[in-house]
Amino acid sequence: MTGFNTYFIDKTGIIDEITFESGIEQLEQNENGYLWLDYYAPTEDNLAALIEPFKIHFLSLEDCLDDDQIPKINEYEEYAQVLFNTFSFTEKNVTIGEINLFIGKRFFISVSRDGLNKPGVKTEYKNIIEQEIHNAKMGPSYALHVILDYIVDNKFTAIDAVGDNLEFLENVMTESHNTFDQNLLQTTRKTLMSLRKSLFHEREIMVKICRNDINIIPDKALVHYNDIYDHITKFFELTEIYREMVTNLIQTNLAMINNDIAEAANATNISVKRLTLITTIFMPLTLLTGIGGMSEFSMMTGTGNWRIAYPIMLCGMMILAIADYYILKWIERKDK
């Protein structure tokens, strides 16, 4: 679904929904108000109609149709353009959208491209303007503040959801790190990088506005934008904290994996040590039985003495094994 709505907002706070053509006539005949055009998922033909009556540069309109734009603010002779990102969190994923806002002396244009899948997107921003009509009726610069304030407030919902997801991943990693998928942390890290990038540029936009670098925004409206700047700065710092948390969780997970590997290596070393001890003890015994053999031992002791000779030999071998065991233990203690 694509299209736009046209509204005329006068100084009394009345919002009249009119056609585009009648809106242009209203601007010429009635100086007590301004025109608001609310576009949703527009086409190139929809936006082309803005060039002649509002002197909108074609490069500004291209920004409304291009994907992956960086938040920015541009000031032209007749208007200023603000490109902001919208954040939404659905199914454990953050979606970053775009909205282009244009303000002139007597017009305000909002162009949203990410609202097709949202129910009621056609009236979303109208409801916000109606709720804040006491500010919006004062002019396009105040309407811009109302929309930006709404967008920035909604950012917290997505950022906070990312924080909750991080806590969930931390609990999962702690409880069962053997089956934990570290790719989830990497995905969250990439998401936070995108949020940080967006908030960084949006903060620069607010710096320019609050510094009064945008001539079309009057001085008395700047106090409203300071609040938005404070919120964006806090959100930016919050993403930095979450990025550090992700880094710490990745390092913790790697440390736990290394600990498991070390425990497995220690278990292997203990098994090898036990086998070595057994082999070392039985080696001289095997040597004795190999050299002497049963036949040779019987010949040396005499066939009539085997009842005494064999027990004596077994006792001797047992004493030798015990002596070997204690000698090895003494050597081990000495090495420590």
N, C-alpha and C positions, 0 to 999 in steps of 0.2 A: 504494500500500500504506500502510495506516495502522494504528495501534495503540500498544501500550505493553507494557513488561516490568516486572515487579515483583520486586525482590530484597530479601532481608533480610541485612544485614551485621552480624555480631556482633563482639565485641571480640577474638576469636581470629583474625579475618581470613577467616572462611568466608562465601562468598556463596551464598545459597540462592535459587534462582528459584522463586517461589511465585505464587499468584493474588492478585488485589487484596483479596479478602475475607479470605483467610487471612493476608495481610500486616497488615491492621487488627487481627485477633485476636492476631497475634504481638506487635504493639506493646503490647497490653494485658497480655499474659501474660509476656512476656520483656523485662526492662529492660536486658538485656545486649546492646545493639545498636540499630540504627536501620533504617528502611525507605527504600529507594531506588526511585523510580518513573521509568523511562526512557521518555518519550513520543517518538514519531517521527511527524511529519505528523498530529497529532491532529485530531479533529473537536470541535465544541462539546460534543457529548454526552460524549465521552471526558473532557474537562476538567471538566465539570459535577460529576462524581463526587468531585472534590477539595474542593468547597466545605464539605460538612458535616464530614467526619472531620478535615480539616486546617485548617479555618477560613480557606481561601484566598478573598480578596476577588474579586468578579466582575470588577472593573476589571483586576486582575492577569491574569485568564484572557483578557480581551479583548486584552491586549497580546500574548498568545501567538498570537492569530489575525490581528492586524492587520499589514499590510505597512509597510515603511519606518519602523520605529520607531527612535528615537535611543537609543543605549546609555545605560542609567541604572541606578540602584540605589534601591529603595524599601524602607523598613522599616515593617512593620506590628507589631501587638501579638504575634502568634504566629509570625511568620516574616519573612524578608527576601527580596526579589526582585531578581535581577541580570539585566539584559538585555545581552547581549554580541553582537558581530558576528563572524562567521566569514568568512575570506578564502580564496578558491580561484582558481587561475589555470589556465584551460583555453583552448586555441586563441587565444592572445594576448589574452585578455580576462579581467578580474578580476571574479569574482562575489562579491557580498557577501550573506551569509546572516545569519540570526538564531537565537539560542538563548536561551531563558529558563530561569533556574536559581532554584529556591526552596530555602531552607534553614530548617528549624525545629530545635527542640531534639532531635527524634528522627526527623526525616524529611529527605530530600533528593529534589527533583524536578527532572528535566531535560526540557525540552520543545524539541525540534529540529524546524524546519519546512523546512530546506533540504537534507535528506538523502535525499529520495525517489530521486534519480538516482544515488546512490552505492551501489555493491555492498557488501553487508554492513553497511549503516547500523544495522541492528537490534542488532548486537553491537559497533559501533565504540567507544562510550564504555564498554561493559562491559570490553572488552579493556584500555582505559586504566586503569580502576579496578583490574583484576586485576594489572596490572603495578606499580601503586603502592599495593597493598593495605596495605602497612605504614603508609602515611599515611592512607589512606581509612578504615581500621578505627577510627581515633581519633575519628571523628565527622563529622557533615554538613559542618561548616566546613572540614575537611581534604579531604573529597571535592570540595567546591566548588573548593578550590585546585587539586586534581589536574586537574579538567576545564578550568578557566581556564588553567592552565599549558600544557596540551595545545593549547588553542585559540590561545593567544598564540604558542607556538612555531611553529604552522602558518602564522601570519600572515607570518613571515619568508620563507617559500617564495614566497608571492604577491608580496610587496614586492620581493624580490630579482629575481623574474622581470620585474617592471616595469622595474627598473634595467637588466637585460640587454636588454630591448626598446628602451630608450632608447639604449643603445650601438649597437644594430643600426640604429636610425633615424638616428643621427648618421653612421654609416659610409655609409649609403645616400645621405644628403643631401650628404655631402662628395664622393662619387664621381659622382653624377648629380643635382645639384640642379635641373637644368632639368626633369626629369620627376618630381621628388619631390612627393608629396602632403602638403601641410602640414596637412590635416585629421587625419592620423595623430597629429601632435603635439598638436592640440587635443583629440582623443579621450583621449590619454594624460594630458593636463592635467586633464581632467574626472575621470578615474579617480583621479588622485592627490588631487584635491580631496575626493572621496568618502572615500578612505582616511584622509586627514587629519582630516576631520570625525569619522569613527568613532573614530580613535585619540585624538583630543582628549577626547571624552566618556568613553572608557574609562579614560583617565588620571585623569580626575576621579573616577571610581568607585574606582580603586585608592587615590587620595588619601584618600577618605573611609574606606575600610577600614583603611588603614595608620595613619590618624589616630585610630583606635578610635572612630569615630562610629557604627559599627554594633554595637549592644550584643549581638546574638545571636552574634557572632563572638568567641570568647574571646581574651584577651590573648596567650596562649602560641602561638596560631595566626598571629599577625600577622607574625612573622618570615618565614613562608613566602610571604606576599603581597608583601613588599618586592622579592623577585626578579622577580615579575610586573610590578610598577610600573617597575622599571629597564628591563625589556625593552620595555614599551610606550613609555616615554620615548625609548629609542633608535630605535624604529621611527618614532615621530612625527618625530624630528629627521631621520631618513632620508628620509621623505616630503617634508620641507621642502627638503632638498638636491636631491631629484629634481625638485621643482617649479621650483627655480631653474635646474636644467639644462634643463628644458623651455622656460622663458622665454628662456634664453640661445640655445637652438637655434632658437627662433622668430625671435629678433632676428638671429641669424647667417644664417638662410635669407633673411630680408628684405633683409639687407645684400648677400648674393650676388645676389639678384634685381635690386636697385638697381644693383649693379655691372655686371650684364649690360645693363641698360637704358642705363647711362652709356656702356658700350663701344659699343653700337649707335648711340647719339646721336653719339659721337665719330667713328665710321665715316661716319655721314651728313654730319657737318660737314666731314670731310676731302674727301668726294666733292663736296660743294657748293663747297668752296674750290677744288678743281681745276677744276671747270666754270667758276667765276667767273674764275679766272686765264686759262683758255683764251678765254673770251668777251671779257675785257678786252684781251687781246693782239690778237685778230682784229677787234675793233671798229673801230679806225682804218684797218685794211687794208680792211675792208668798205666803210668810208666813202670811201676813196680810189677803190676800184674802182667804187663807185656813182656818185660825182660825175663821174669821168673817163670811165668806160666804154671799151670797146674801140674803138668808132667814133671818138669824140672824140679819144682818144689818138693814133690813126692820122692824124687830120686835123692835129693839132698838130705832130706830129713828121715828118709827110710819109710818103707811102706807100713811098718808096724807102728810108727809114731804119728800117723796123720790125725788121730783123734786129739792129740795135744798140739801138734804143729799148726794146724789150720786155725784153731781159735787164737793161738798166740799171734799168728800172722794178721788175722782180722783185727785183733786188739791193737797191734802195732800200727796198722793202717788207720784205725780210728784215731789213735793218738796223734799220728802225723797230720790227719785232716784237721783235728782240733787245733793243733799247733799252727798250721797254715792259716786257719781262720783268724786266730788272735794276732798273728804276725801282720796279716793284711789290715786288720782293724787298727793296730798300732801305727802302721805306716799311714793310714788314712787320717788318724788324729794328728800325727806329726805334720802332715801336709797342710792341715788347717791352721 
